[in-house]
């Protein structure tokens, strides 16, 4: 796995109904390995997103700015490890991730060492405050020949700090193809393009962000701007996924 950490990478996201996942896994069986942690093929990830007053990180995403970032704490429930992460989106589409291990009894508080880690990337780092919790189940596929990872996230939940988490994108899974350089001909992308059941954004690349969609879902007063069309399409996709499930 060390050879495919891809802390500098290009990401492509797709949304598909949950019920398509067995066919996807079968199609990928000749190309990729499935990550197993403690004999489990699915792992629970828990995130806590930090923001500055006025939500500038969120606003940069909503405006579709070429350079934007997220600050989050991520815990891997399978082994209890936690990291503080800065995820930067750079012009040209490259994603760069910086992270450090966390060992804090209160995940909502950033230590002096953690603030120093964030400082080169975030102005007014002392004003960072916890904004949103989120969790999901993740399956990770690894193609060592292509140096490529494919993550499949489902059972997404999210909630603002102080409020219970609610289901997000019910019946849908988020697929993310992570590559050292853009390549539209990876096996999973070819499988998705060859589907004859695609509808709307289902099975097509999308710029959706789980954090952004969660914030829009939790707060209807946020002006979605560039994300409004995607948000509406995802609502339609949930209805379609429910119809397929039925």
C-alpha angles and dihedrals in degrees: 000000000000088000092060102040088121097192084167110044151124117257130204120186132204134179121215136165114268091240091066093062099086090055090047092051091050092049091051096046092093093051111035146035124232117234112238121198116187088344091303122120093198124055131193115236121195121196134190114194122207125208140180122239109284092028098256093169091055093044091053089055093047091051091049094237113184092226115049140134148200130214114206145154113228126196124192104214092199093069104008094241117148131196136187106225137192111198114194126192110204132197109277092039101276117146119211121189127196121186145169131191119262128214105175132140089208111047091189092064122076116213124224089257091051092048089052088052091052097042098084090057105034129050114221091016090172089068094060112125133183110260114164140018120208138172140180144164114256133199115190124205119193127200104191094185092058094034086233135141127200118195124196115199123189140157089047118189131177141173138171115256108279094024131087119263118255132201114274125199093000113211093010134105127206115223119196123190110203116195138170087231132008112279121166093188101071113129095252093050092049089049091053094047091051094056113113092199099068115133128180107327093340108123093001127107114268136182093223119143121207090217094050094045090049092052092049090048093049098043117037090184092071111104103233096197106167091014098052094087091049091046092053091047090053090052089053090047090055090054091049092048089052090051091051091048090052 
